[in-house]
């Protein structure tokens, strides 16, 4: 109504709607708010906590990137990892040292386009950092590699490209909000989620 000095007061409906939205997001599910005209359905949805909607956008972006990496993975499609050079070129490339050749073959951390890879590239996280996810009172440990991949301690092997994938495998569930559920341990033993670590780095300008 745009009345001067007017304020919205939370009601049982708006609180219940916010709780339901959070529950649905945690389960990666969908919901429908329904009811008669004039009961405040639109208002309740619009006034849900801002951080909830931020989580929606971030989760959607992470899922899109995960899908992109899965579909267009060159190895999965049987394509060469790099474009072949022109054999008819007049100039030959300079000879490389073994160290330079190794560095060229190694994929850059930023190539994964994940928050973890960005934090490794910015030296906010270091290769070998151990992270932990607790699910149903059980701790699941993993290690971050030099490219931002996640290697589960229990299984080892090929690193997972995204914390969501690694978390889902560790928990035995279809989905996982990895940035929220994976944590590092600081020198005091306190656990800090990867999302909190990333947000602090963004706020400080380190990322």
N, C-alpha and C positions, 0 to 999 in steps of 0.2 A: 504493500500500500504506500510505501515511501513516505511514511509519517515522520516528521522531524523528531528525533530523540527516541524513536521506536526501536525496540530490540527483540530478537527472537529468543524465546525461552525453550530449552530442550524439553520434549515431552516423552512419554513412555514409548510412543510410536517411533520417534526419531532415534531414541537410544536403541530400541529393538532392531530397527533397520540397520543401524551402524554395526551392531553386533553380528547380525546375519550376513552382511556384506563381508565382514572380516572372516567369518567362518567359511563362506563360500570361496573367497580368494585363497585361503589357506589350503582348501581342498581342490583348487583349480577347477571349480565347478561353475554352474550357472544358476541364477535365481530370477524369479519374476515377482515384482511387487504389485499386488492387485488389490482392488477394493472399490467402494463406491466413489462417486464424484465428490470432491471437496473434503476428502479426509486427509489431505496433506501428503500423498504418495510422492509427487514430484519434489516437494520441498524436503521430504525426508531423505530422498536419494541425493539431492543437490547439496544437502548440509552434512553428508557423511564426512568423516575426517579427511582432510586434504592428503595426509600421508597415505591413506588407503588408496586414493586414486593415483597417487604417484607410484605406488607399488604396482598398480595395474599396468601403467604405461611401461615401467621398467621390466616387468615380467614379460609383457608382450614383445618388447624389443629383444629380450634375451631368447625367447622362443623362436622369433623370426630368424635371428642370427644362427641359432642352432640348426634350424631347418635348412637355411642357405648352405651352411658348411656341410651338412649331410648330403644334400642333393648334388652340390657342385664340387664334391671332393674329387680332385684329379685322379688319385689312385683308384678310387671306387669306380670311376668312369673309364678307367684304362687309358688315361691320357698322360703324357709326360709332365713331370712336375715343372719343367721350364721349357720355353719355346726354343726350338733348335736354331742354331746360328746359321747364317747364310754361307754355304760352302764356297760360293763363288766370290766371296769378298777378297779384295786385294790385300788388305792388311791382316796379318795374323795377330791374335791377341797375345800380350806378353805372357811368358811362362809364370805360373803361380807356384809359390812355396806350398808345402804340404799344409801348413797352418792356415794359409789363405784359402786353399781349396776346401779344407774342413769347415772354415767359417762360412764359405759360400753355400755348402750343402746344408748347413744347419738352418732350419727355418727361423726367421726372426720372431721374437715373442709377440710383437705387435701384429703379426700376420694373423694370429688367432682372433683378433678383434674382441677379446673378452676383457672384463674388468680385471681379472686376475693377471692376464698377460700384460695389460697396461701397467699394473702395479709392479710386476717383475721388471718390466722395462724401465720404470721410474725408480727402481731400487727401493720401493716401499716394502716389497716382499723380496726375499732372496731365494734362489734355487736351493732346495733342500728343506725349506720351511715345512714343518709338520702342522697339519690342521686336523681338527677333530669335529665329528658330528655325533650328537647323542640322540638316540632314538630308542624309545621304550626302555630307558635306563641302561642302555648299552652304548659304550663309546666306540665309534668307528674312526680309525685314523687313516690319514693319507699324507702324501708328500707332494709338494709343488715342484715341478721340474723347471729347467732353465727356459722353456718356451711357454710357461704358464699352464702346462697340462697337469692333470691330477692323477697321481698313481696311488691306488688303494693299497694299503699295507697288507690287507688280508689276501689279496689276489695277485698284486704286482702286475707285470705285463705292460701292455700298451697303455699309455696315459689317456685319460678321458679329456676331451677338448673343453668341456664345460663343467662347472661345479654342479649344475643341475643334474647332469647325466651321472656323474660320480655319486652324488647324493642319493639318487633314485636307486642305483645299483646297491649301494651300501645298506639302504633301508629296506630294499626289496619291495619298493613301491613303484607305481607308474611315473610319478612326478615328484619333484622336490624343488623348493625354493632355496637353491644352494647358497646364494649370497647371504641369506638369513641364517641358515642352519650350520654351515661350516664356520668354525672359529679357530683363531690362533690363541696360543697361551703366551702371555707376557712373562717377564722375569719374576713376577710375584705369583704366577699361577692363575691369574685372572683371565677369563676367556673373553675375547672380543670377536664379534662376528665380522666376516669379510665385508659385509655391507657397511657396517660402522667404520671399519678401517678405510674403506674407499671414500665414504662421505667426509671423514676427517681430512683425508689427503686432498680432496677437491676443495674443501673449505680453506685449507692452508695454502692452496696454490701449488702443491707438490704434484698434482695429477691433472 
